[in-house]
């Protein structure tokens, strides 16, 4: 790759990061809407409501988001098409609601943040028709009937992820690589369930994890330990090389201070994931040094394990980044502690105790491994299965 092309790779990465910074991910939450590119038809939209169920979904997927949709312009106004439990029809269905409502609240609950992604190669002219056709044949279900076949047109039971994926496939997106992300997502999700049942959280009395377990039982998820399907994360488009970040926003509100600790993991991984997308198609030796420095140690460690002679595959690299995160048991404590703070808030003393627990976690888990603690053995077995 010529020096100019290497510069372009770094510029692509920094453009993405500037959108996150402008929207308040790495800095204080802006007092108003941050400047960004206008949302337009075909943009993929991700969001995280400040509610328990949404936080649980995002946490077990090592993701920053729990829900997705697609933008469609109608009569000069941007709407969002999605598949949601509160959609029209009994048990939920597909919806078509104004973007300003979708991005700010759900059933009276504020948003933690939202993200807009754009793929310039998509046939945007076919978006409205694709949304209309697939909406007619999709009803909501927590687990989609057709997760196993990526890009299959919406039919039967679907959720926000399968609904969006079917629309993108109808618009001409090659979705074959998405299954790799689904396999990683399934691994992290089932690891969480297995270690929870083994008593991983009993020692620290982590109530955030216990509350998720109750939600999982309510939805029948705890019976999925032997499930072999493909579980796609709502934020899959964030990890596909063709999508660029066009807008990010953390809407201001009192809840934002509570969610700041939970967002720490997302802040750490998103720099690595966007670096992976930016470097798609170039050899490891051609990755700009400044990009490696800017994206953090997580990206650098995973990049070092890539074959030196082969062009980088952005989706494969993103999968390896998430798998590396899932192999660190400390994350399965840090994230629930952040969730506890997000849901309950904490005083200064409680927050210091939580921070001390997070700092001590690696050493405690190392000692637990040496002592042969059963839950850590279960975690190690899960990590080995995921290799």
N, C-alpha and C positions, 0 to 999 in steps of 0.2 A: 504494500500500500504506500502511495506517495505521501510526502509530508502534509500536503494540503488535505488529502483524504483523512489522515489521522487527526488533523485539526477539526475537520467536519464531524468526526466521531465524537470528539470531546465537546464540540459546540452543541451537538444533539443532546448529549447528557446534561450539560449545564442549562440548556433551555428548559428541559423537564424539571430540573431542581429549582430553577427560578420560579416556576409556577407554584411549586409546593411552598417555597419560602414566602412568596407574595400572599398566599392564602392562609398562612399562619401555622404551618406544620412545625417548622424549626424555630420560629420566633413567637412572640406574644400574639394572641388572637387579634386580628385587625378589628378596629371599632366599627367598620362598615364593610361592604363588599369590596374585596381586593380587585384590582384591575386584571382582566384576563380576556382571552379571545371569546367572542360571542358564541354561545352554544348554537349548533345548527343540526339539521337533519342528519341522522346516521351516527351521531356521537354516542359512544357508550358511556353510561352514567353509573357510578358506584356511590353508595352511601352507607352510613352507619348511624341509625337512630340511637339515642341515649336511653335504651331500654334493656332490661335484663336478657331477654331472649336473643336480641341482636348481638349483644356483647358476647354471649356464650357461643353463638355461631362463628363469629369472627375469631374468637380466642382459640377454639379447637382446630381452626384451619390455619393458624399462624398468619392470619390475614388482618387487614385494617378495615375490612368492609363485610357487611352481612347481606347486602341486597344490590341488585343491578337492574338496569332498564336501558331503553334506547330512545334517543330524542327524535321527535317528528314535528316539523313545522306545519301549522295549519292556520290559514287566515292571518299570517304575520305573527303568530304566537307559538312559542315552543311548548310542546306537551311531552310527557314521558309515557311510553308504553311499557308495562311490566306485568308480571304474573305474581299475584300477592294473595295472602289469606283473606284480606278484606275486600277483594275485588267483587264485582257483580256476580251474583249467583250464590247459592248455598255452598259454604265451605271455601269460598274464594274463587277467583277466576282472573282473567286478564283485565287490565285497567288502562285508562287513557286520561291522565290528569295533568294539570298545568305544572311546568317545571318549577316555578317559584314556590308552589305548595310542596311538591315532591322533595325538594332540596332543603326545606326548612323544618318540616314537622311531619309526623305520622301519628294519627289518633291523639293529637294534643301533646306528643312528645317531641322535643327538639332534636336536631341533628348534631352529632359530634363533628362530622365532616362529610364532604362529598367531593367526587373527582370526575372530571370529564376527559375522555380519551378519544382520539380521532385517527382513523385509518384512511389515508388519502386515496388508496387504490380501490376502495369499495365502490360499488355501483349505487351511489346514493339515490339515484332516480327511482330505484326499485324498492326503496326502504318502506314507503307508506303501503305499497301493495303487499310486501312481505309481511309487515305487521298485521295488516288486515286479514290476510289469508291464514296465518298461523294462529292469530287470536281466536278465530272461529272454531278451531279444532283442539284448543288446549284449555283444560281446567286445572285448577291449582291442586298440587299435592306436595307434601314436604319432600318426598323422594320421588323423582321422576320415573315413569315407566321406561323411558328410552335413553337413560343415561349411558347405557352400554355402547350406543352407536353414535359417535360424535357427528354432528351435522345433520342428523336425521330430522326431517320436518316434524314440527310439533304435532303430536297426536296423543290422545288419551290424557294421562295425568302428567303435568309438567310443573316445574317451579321456575323461579326467576332466572336461574342459570341456563337450564335447558331451553327455556323460551327464547332468551337472548341468543343463545348459540344457534338455534334453528333459524332465526331471522338473519344472522350474519352469514350463515351458510347459504341461505336463499339469495343473499345479496352478492355472493361470489367469493366469500372468504374461504380459503383452504384451512379447514379445522382439524386436519389429521394429527397435528402435533399436540393438540389440547389434551388428549388422553394421558400424556405423560404427566401433566399437572394433576389430573384426576387421580392417578395412582399415588402420587406423593400426598395429596390431600386425604385420600382414604387412609394412608399409613399414619399420618399425624392424628387423625380423628380417632381411629381405633386404638392407637397407643394411649391416648388420653383416657378412653373408657377402660382399657385393661389395667392401667396402673391405678386408676381410681378404685376399681373393684378390688384390687390387691391391697388397698390400704395405704397408698402412697401419701395421701393427705391427712391421714389420721394423726400422725405425729405432730404436725404443725397446726392442726385444727383449722384448716383453711376452708372457711365458710363459702367463699366464692365458688370453689370447685364443687362443694356439696350442693349449692343451689343449682348449679348446672346439672348435676346428677338428677335432681328432682325434675328438672325440665326434660331431660333425656328420657326418664321413665315415663313422663306424661305423654310424650310423642312416640313412645315405643322404640326409641333409638337404642336403648340398652340391650335389645334383643338382636342387634346387628353385628355382634362380635365375629361371627363367621361369614359375614356378607362379602361377596366377591365382586360386586358391581363397581362401576366407576363413579366416584363422587366428585363432581366438578365444583371448584370454589367460585363464588359469585365474582371474585376479582380476577378471573382468569385472563381477561383482556389486558390487564395491567402488566402481565408477564409475556405478552406476545410482541415480537420485535416490530411489527408493522404499525403499532399504535403509539402515538405521541401524546404527551400530556398537554391539554389546551386550557384547563382551568382546575383549580383546587380551592376549596374554601372551608374554613372552620367558622361557622356562624357564631357570632358573639353570644354569650349567655353565661349565667352563673355556673352551669354544669361544666364548663370548659376546664376550670381549675381542677375539678375532680378527675377528669379524664386524662389530664397531662401525664401522670405516671403510667397509665395503661398504654398510651401512645408511644412510649419509649421504645418498645420492641419494633413497632412499625417504622419509626424514624430510622432505626438501625438497619432493618432489612430493605427498606425501599431504595436506599442509595445503591445497595448491591443489586437489586432486581432491575433498576433502571440502567445500571451499568451493563448488565447482561444483555438487555434489549438493545442498547446502543452499540455493542460490540459484535452483534450478530453478523456472521459472514466474513470476519477477518481472522487472521491467525493470531494466536496468543502473543507472539512476539511483536505484533503490530499494534497492540493495545497501547494507547498513549499513557506514558508514565504518570502524567498529571491526573488522568482519569482514575488510575489505580489508587493514587494518594487521596483523591477527593471522595472516592466511594467507600473507603473504610477497609478494615482488616478482613471482614467476612468475605467480600468479593475477592480480595487478594489471595486468601487461602484457597478458595475454590478454583480460581483461575490457575493457580500453581499446579493443580492436579490435572489440568487438561492436556491432551496430547499436543506437543509443540508444533507438529506438522499439519494438523487438520484445522480448517476454518471453524470458528466457534459457532455453535448452534445456540441461539439465545434462549430457546425454550428448555433445552437440555441443561444449560447453565443455570437457569432459574430453578429448575427442578433440583439440581445439586445444592443450590444455596438453601432452599427450603429443607432438604433432607439433612443438610449439615446442622441447621437450627433444630430440627426434630431430634437429632442425636445428642443434644445437650440437655440433660435432665433439669438443669437449673431453669430453663425457660418454662418448664411445666410448674414451676413455683412462682417465678417472677410475674408471669402473665396473670394467674389467678389473684395474686396480691394486688396487682394494678387494677384488676376488675373489682375487687372488694372496695378499693378506694373510690373507684368511679361510681359504684352503686350507692355507697354509704357516705362517702366523704370521711375524712379523718382529721382529728385535731393535731396540733404540732407534735405532741408526745407520741401519739399513735403512728404518725407518719415516720417519725424517727425510728420507732421500733420496727416498722415495716422495712425501711431502708436498711437497717442493721441486719434483719433477717435475710434480705436479698443478698447483701454483701457476704454473709456467712454461708449462704447456700452451697456454693461449690465445695468448700472444705467439709461441710457436714455430709454432703452426698458422697464425697470421696471416702470418708470414714465409714459411712453406711455400706459402701461397696466392699471395703476391706473386711467388715464384720459379717458380710453375707446376708444383709437385710433382704428379706423376700421381695418387697416391692421394687427395690432397685434391680434385683435379678430379673423381675418381669420386664422392667424398662429395658435392660440390656438385651433381653431376648427380642423385644420389639425392634430395637435399633438394628440388631443383626438381621432380622427378617427384611428390613427395609433396604439393605445394601444391594 
